[in-house]
Amino acid sequence: MSEVLKEPQQDRSRATRQRLLEASVESLAEVGYAATTVSVVAARAGVSRGAAQHHFPTRADLFAAAVEYMTEVRLAEIRAQASRLPSGARRTEAIVAMLADVYTGPLFKAALHLWVAASTEEALRRQIVRLEAHVGRQAHRALLEVLDVSERTPGVRETVQGVLDMARGLGLADLLTDDSTRRRGIVRQWSRILDQALRAPGV
């Protein structure tokens, strides 16, 4: 009987944790770091402040976990969508466009607020440095996978990293104004360059 009771309780705990993570990213993206307190996140998630602190003892723990979780969700979405794409040049463009969407969406805006705050808060900086390394590896691995290339091939690692850096730059350009029209042209051109670089003889 106790095992039966534990399972729904664990499900509720996971659901609460997920709501807190999603609410954190939404709040960071919408109102920024200073206004995103644990109390604000808890209210958005529909839980008590005590429940939030039970899952995440510190504000830095909550925000780092939120960005990590949402990054995994977005990369999983890219993998799923890419698996349904046909082969060819249009596939590369679709993948780069999906990546650009991630970096111009709420997740990137939330992460950017954290990076800025981390530059002056040592405890948060330690969390974000660790997070950035992990998320960077995950994004790099996901892009290699959906492009079906190996980083053991000379030049591939740098080429793929260049695409990730480009996508981040597009995210910054879109932060204050809608940059979508210009972005489409850049994505199209970068996709051509990427396709030529990755499909060139010896790559």
C-alpha positions as CSV (number, residue, x, y, z in Angstrom):
1,M,0.0,0.0,0.0
2,S,2.8,2.4,0.9
3,E,4.4,1.8,-2.5
4,V,1.1,2.7,-4.3
5,L,0.9,5.9,-2.3
6,K,4.5,6.8,-3.0
7,E,4.1,6.7,-6.8
8,P,1.4,9.5,-7.1
9,Q,3.4,11.5,-4.6
10,Q,6.5,11.2,-6.7
11,D,4.5,12.1,-9.8
12,R,3.2,15.3,-8.1
13,S,6.7,16.2,-7.0
14,R,8.0,15.8,-10.6
15,A,5.1,17.9,-11.9
16,T,5.7,20.6,-9.3
17,R,9.4,20.7,-10.2
18,Q,8.6,21.0,-13.9
19,R,6.2,23.9,-13.4
20,L,8.8,25.7,-11.4
21,L,11.4,25.2,-14.1
22,E,9.1,26.4,-16.8
23,A,7.9,29.4,-14.7
24,S,11.5,30.4,-14.1
25,V,12.4,30.6,-17.7
26,E,9.1,32.5,-18.6
27,S,9.7,35.0,-15.8
28,L,13.4,35.6,-16.6
29,A,12.6,36.1,-20.3
30,E,9.6,38.5,-19.6
31,V,10.8,40.6,-16.6
32,G,14.5,39.9,-16.1
33,Y,16.7,38.6,-13.3
34,A,16.1,41.3,-10.6
35,A,12.3,40.9,-10.8
36,T,12.3,37.1,-10.9
37,T,12.4,36.2,-7.2
38,V,11.6,32.7,-5.9
39,S,8.3,34.0,-4.7
40,V,7.4,35.3,-8.2
41,V,8.3,32.0,-9.7
42,A,6.3,30.0,-7.1
43,A,3.3,32.2,-7.7
44,R,3.6,31.6,-11.5
45,A,3.9,27.9,-10.9
46,G,0.9,27.8,-8.6
47,V,2.9,26.5,-5.6
48,S,4.1,27.9,-2.3
49,R,7.4,29.5,-1.7
50,G,8.3,26.7,0.7
51,A,7.5,24.1,-2.0
52,A,9.8,25.9,-4.4
53,Q,12.7,26.0,-1.8
54,H,12.1,22.3,-1.1
55,H,13.0,21.5,-4.7
56,F,15.6,24.3,-5.1
57,P,17.4,25.6,-1.9
58,T,18.8,28.7,-3.6
59,R,17.7,31.0,-6.4
60,A,20.8,30.2,-8.4
61,D,20.0,26.5,-8.1
62,L,16.5,27.1,-9.5
63,F,17.6,29.3,-12.4
64,A,20.5,27.1,-13.5
65,A,18.2,24.0,-13.4
66,A,15.5,25.8,-15.3
67,V,17.8,26.8,-18.2
68,E,19.4,23.3,-18.3
69,Y,16.0,21.6,-18.4
70,M,14.5,23.9,-21.1
71,T,17.6,23.5,-23.2
72,E,17.2,19.7,-23.1
73,V,13.6,20.1,-24.1
74,R,14.4,22.4,-27.0
75,L,17.2,20.2,-28.3
76,A,14.9,17.1,-28.1
77,E,12.4,19.0,-30.2
78,I,15.1,19.8,-32.8
79,R,16.1,16.2,-32.9
80,A,12.5,15.0,-33.3
81,Q,11.7,17.6,-36.0
82,A,15.0,16.9,-37.9
83,S,14.2,13.1,-38.0
84,R,11.2,13.9,-40.1
85,L,13.1,16.2,-42.6
86,P,14.1,15.0,-46.1
87,S,17.7,14.9,-47.0
88,G,19.4,17.6,-49.1
89,A,20.1,21.3,-48.9
90,R,16.7,22.2,-47.7
91,R,17.2,19.9,-44.7
92,T,20.3,21.9,-43.7
93,E,18.4,25.2,-43.9
94,A,15.5,23.8,-41.9
95,I,17.9,22.6,-39.1
96,V,19.7,26.0,-39.0
97,A,16.4,27.8,-38.9
98,M,15.2,25.6,-36.0
99,L,18.4,26.4,-34.2
100,A,18.0,30.1,-34.8
101,D,14.4,29.9,-33.4
102,V,15.8,28.4,-30.1
103,Y,18.3,31.3,-29.8
104,T,15.8,34.0,-30.5
105,G,13.1,32.5,-28.2
106,P,12.4,32.9,-24.5
107,L,15.0,30.4,-23.5
108,F,17.9,32.4,-24.8
109,K,16.4,35.6,-23.4
110,A,16.2,33.9,-20.0
111,A,19.8,32.6,-20.2
112,L,21.1,36.1,-21.3
113,H,19.6,37.7,-18.1
114,L,21.4,35.0,-16.1
115,W,24.7,35.6,-17.8
116,V,24.6,39.3,-17.2
117,A,23.6,38.8,-13.5
118,A,26.4,36.2,-13.1
119,S,29.0,38.7,-14.1
120,T,28.6,40.5,-10.8
121,E,27.3,37.7,-8.5
122,E,30.0,35.1,-7.7
123,A,27.6,32.3,-6.4
124,L,25.5,32.6,-9.6
125,R,28.7,32.9,-11.8
126,R,29.9,29.5,-10.5
127,Q,26.6,27.9,-11.4
128,I,26.4,29.5,-14.8
129,V,29.9,28.7,-15.8
130,R,29.2,25.0,-15.1
131,L,25.9,25.3,-16.9
132,E,27.3,27.0,-19.9
133,A,29.9,24.3,-20.4
134,H,27.3,21.5,-20.1
135,V,24.7,23.2,-22.4
136,G,27.3,24.1,-24.9
137,R,28.4,20.4,-25.2
138,Q,24.7,19.3,-25.4
139,A,24.0,21.8,-28.2
140,H,27.1,20.9,-30.1
141,R,26.4,17.1,-29.9
142,A,22.8,17.6,-31.0
143,L,23.8,19.6,-34.0
144,L,26.4,17.0,-35.1
145,E,23.7,14.4,-34.7
146,V,21.0,16.1,-36.8
147,L,23.5,17.1,-39.5
148,D,24.8,13.6,-39.5
149,V,28.5,14.5,-39.4
150,S,31.4,13.5,-37.2
151,E,33.6,15.9,-35.3
152,R,36.5,13.5,-35.8
153,T,36.6,14.8,-39.4
154,P,39.0,17.8,-39.6
155,G,37.2,21.1,-39.6
156,V,33.8,19.8,-38.6
157,R,34.1,20.8,-34.9
158,E,35.0,24.4,-35.7
159,T,32.3,24.6,-38.5
160,V,29.5,23.4,-36.2
161,Q,30.7,25.6,-33.4
162,G,30.6,28.6,-35.8
163,V,27.0,27.9,-36.6
164,L,26.2,27.8,-32.8
165,D,28.0,31.1,-32.3
166,M,26.2,32.6,-35.3
167,A,22.8,31.5,-33.8
168,R,23.7,33.2,-30.5
169,G,24.6,36.4,-32.3
170,L,21.2,36.3,-34.1
171,G,19.6,36.0,-30.6
172,L,21.4,39.1,-29.4
173,A,20.4,41.0,-32.6
174,D,16.8,40.1,-32.0
175,L,16.7,41.1,-28.3
176,L,15.5,44.7,-28.7
177,T,13.8,44.7,-32.1
178,D,12.2,42.1,-34.4
179,D,15.1,41.0,-36.6
180,S,13.2,38.1,-38.3
181,T,13.3,39.5,-41.9
182,R,17.0,40.0,-41.9
183,R,17.5,36.7,-40.0
184,R,15.9,34.6,-42.7
185,G,18.4,35.8,-45.3
186,I,21.3,35.1,-43.0
187,V,20.0,31.6,-42.1
188,R,19.7,30.8,-45.8
189,Q,23.2,32.0,-46.6
190,W,24.8,30.3,-43.6
191,S,23.0,27.1,-44.5
192,R,24.6,27.1,-48.0
193,I,28.0,27.8,-46.5
194,L,27.5,25.0,-43.9
195,D,26.3,22.5,-46.6
196,Q,29.3,23.3,-48.8
197,A,31.8,23.0,-45.9
198,L,30.4,19.8,-44.5
199,R,29.9,18.0,-47.8
200,A,33.2,19.1,-49.3
201,P,35.7,16.3,-50.4
202,G,37.7,15.1,-47.3
203,V,35.0,16.3,-44.8
